[in-house]
Amino acid sequence: MLTKAFDKSARLRKPFRYPSRRSDDPLALDPAAHPCAGDRAVVSEQPVRMIIPFAPGGASDFVGRIMQPKMGELLGQPIVVENKPGAAG
């Protein structure tokens, strides 16, 4: 008896569908139409801290220090690499 009720309710439910990414409003996706479009981004004067959650000298430290100069160029700010063992949790 329970299986019949379960099967019936399963047949009545509609399949889940993800919402469409398209919008009916063309201005909804236009970044220039956003109310804050004219505002400039606030850039901090302090350097960006890249925290590496492992001890210095390891592979993570090596990769972080290799990425540091290119990241600094892309962001336009100095990057400071900090090793904090145990910061991963």
Secondary structure, 3 states (H helix, E strand, C coil): CHHHHHHHHHHHCCCCCCCCCCCCCHHHHCHHHCCCCCCCCCCCCCCEEEEECCCCCCHHHHHHHHHHHHHHHHHCCCEEEEECCCCCC
